[in-house]
Every structure is written in structure tokens, then in C-alpha cells.
Amino acid sequence: MELMNIARVRWACRRGMLELDVLFQPFVETHYQQLPDNDKQTFIRLLECEDPELFAWFMGHEQCPDVDLAAMVIKVRGRPAP
């Protein structure tokens, strides 16, 4: 999977749900560029998910079945990984 340039990542963070915009946009501005490439790829995979499932994962209504994506959800939310 090829990494997106930062402008494309910012654009992909614009979601149909304000709640997700509020999570993704600050994360990209403050943390994305410092991530290792494998975490950047995981974040891009996260952005490819549908808004309803992202919302459920970020609000804690459901557990993400993908271990790497679940870890990225925790990073974006700003909580330390278990």
C-alpha cells in the first residue's frame, strides 16, 4: 500500500460525520507526520472504513475486529494502548 501525501490524507479526514472530523483532523495536524510508515498505512486503512463503523469503534459501541485498526483507534482517541 502506497502512502498518501499529507494533502490527500487531510482530504480523506473530511467525513460525513462531524464527530469523526473532530477526531481525525486534529490527529493529522499534530501526530500523523511523526508516525512510522506502518502506522501511517494503518491510519490510511482506517480512513477507508465506512463512517458508521468508525463511529461505533470510536464511541466504544463496538470493538474493531482488526487488531491494527483497533490500536490506531486508541491512538487517534489519545488513549494509551492496553
Secondary structure as UniProt FT lines:
FT   HELIX           6..12
FT   HELIX           18..30
FT   HELIX           32..34
FT   HELIX           37..47
FT   HELIX           51..58
FT   TURN            59..60
FT   HELIX           67..77
//
